[in-house]
Amino acid sequence: MHCRISSASAANLAVALPDHPGHPGWVPTCKAGDSLSTHVLAFALEDTQRQIAKRFNALIRELTEVNEQLCHLLLKAC
């Protein structure tokens, strides 16, 4: 993930001033071989982090369920 800074398209906005830092936009990227694929998303870093956390938590729940099933099978085998 990298940060891209955008500026204003209208001259009357504060972000169009030369000393304005611009608005950051977080862009998820994926590397496949030698090419870099960029997925431009319209939401902010917090939304991206929330989605990643949600997927991570779902994977952890799934891993825990599989682990519990393995433990039950091992106990039955003893």
FENPE-V884917 format. One record per residue. RES is the residue in one small letter. OMEGA is omega in whole degrees, -180 to 180 (999 if undefined). D_FIRST is the distance of its C-alpha to the first C-alpha in Angstrom with 1 decimal. Layout:
res = <RES,RES>
omega = <OMEGA,OMEGA>
d_first = <D_FIRST,D_FIRST>
This chain:
res = <m,h,c,r,i,s,s,a,s,a,a,n,l,a,v,a,l,p,d,h,p,g,h,p,g,w,v,p,t,c,k,a,g,d,s,l,s,t,h,v,l,a,f,a,l,e,d,t,q,r,q,i,a,k,r,f,n,a,l,i,r,e,l,t,e,v,n,e,q,l,c,h,l,l,l,k,a,c>
omega = <177,-176,176,-179,179,178,-176,175,179,-176,-176,179,-179,-178,178,179,-176,-177,180,-176,-178,-180,180,174,-178,-175,176,179,177,178,177,-176,180,-176,179,-179,-179,179,-179,-178,-174,-177,-172,-179,-178,179,179,179,179,179,178,179,179,179,179,179,178,178,178,177,180,178,179,178,179,179,178,178,178,179,178,179,178,178,178,-178,-176,999>
d_first = <0.0,3.8,7.0,9.8,13.3,15.9,19.6,22.6,24.6,27.7,29.6,31.0,27.7,26.8,23.4,25.4,27.1,26.5,25.7,23.3,19.7,18.3,16.0,12.3,10.2,6.6,5.5,4.3,5.5,8.3,10.7,14.3,16.9,16.8,14.9,11.3,10.9,9.0,9.6,10.5,11.3,13.9,13.2,11.8,9.5,12.6,13.1,9.8,10.5,14.1,13.5,11.7,14.7,17.1,16.3,16.4,19.7,21.1,20.5,22.1,25.0,25.5,25.5,28.0,30.2,30.4,31.1,33.9,35.4,35.5,37.2,39.8,40.5,41.0,43.3,45.4,45.7,47.3>
